[in-house]
Amino acid sequence: MATKAQIAKSKKSLVNPKFSTRVVRRCWRCGRKRAYMRDFDLCRICFRELASKGEIPGVKKSSW
């Protein structure tokens, strides 16, 4: 989990970064920056937890 300082720093740079590639997108639940999914604004771990509980509308576990 990211520290509060890291999360604050990444939010601060979203306003007007010097270079667009420096924008750090983080999961809104845990603050993780790796394995981030833009469509859901979540990291893969939080996405899996919420999808398993059925808390993300339109997403369900596949089985065949």
C-alpha positions in Angstrom: 0.0 0.0 0.0 1.2 3.5 -0.9 2.1 5.9 1.8 -0.1 9.0 2.3 2.8 11.2 1.0 3.1 9.3 -2.2 -0.7 9.5 -2.8 -0.7 13.2 -2.1 2.2 13.8 -4.5 0.5 11.9 -7.3 -2.7 13.9 -6.8 -0.8 17.2 -6.8 0.9 16.4 -10.1 -2.4 15.7 -11.9 -3.2 19.4 -12.0 -0.6 20.4 -14.6 2.4 18.1 -15.1 5.4 19.3 -16.9 5.2 16.1 -19.1 2.1 14.1 -19.7 4.0 10.8 -19.2 4.8 11.8 -15.6 1.2 11.5 -14.5 0.9 8.7 -11.9 -2.5 7.1 -11.9 -3.3 5.2 -8.6 -6.0 2.9 -7.4 -8.6 4.8 -5.3 -8.8 2.0 -2.7 -5.2 1.2 -1.9 -3.1 3.7 -3.8 -1.2 1.1 -5.9 0.3 2.4 -9.1 1.2 -0.8 -10.9 -1.3 -3.0 -12.7 -3.8 -0.1 -12.8 -7.0 -0.3 -14.9 -8.2 3.0 -16.2 -11.7 1.8 -17.0 -12.4 1.0 -13.4 -9.9 3.3 -11.6 -8.6 0.3 -9.7 -5.6 -1.9 -9.4 -5.8 -5.6 -10.4 -6.0 -6.8 -6.8 -8.8 -4.5 -5.8 -10.6 -5.2 -9.0 -10.6 -8.9 -8.4 -11.8 -8.5 -4.8 -14.7 -6.2 -5.8 -15.6 -8.3 -8.9 -15.7 -11.5 -6.8 -18.1 -9.8 -4.4 -20.3 -8.5 -7.3 -19.8 -4.9 -6.4 -18.7 -3.8 -9.9 -21.8 -3.5 -12.1 -21.5 -5.3 -15.4 -18.6 -7.5 -14.3 -19.0 -11.2 -13.4 -16.7 -14.1 -13.1 -16.6 -16.2 -16.3 -16.9 -20.0 -16.3 -17.1 -22.4 -19.1 
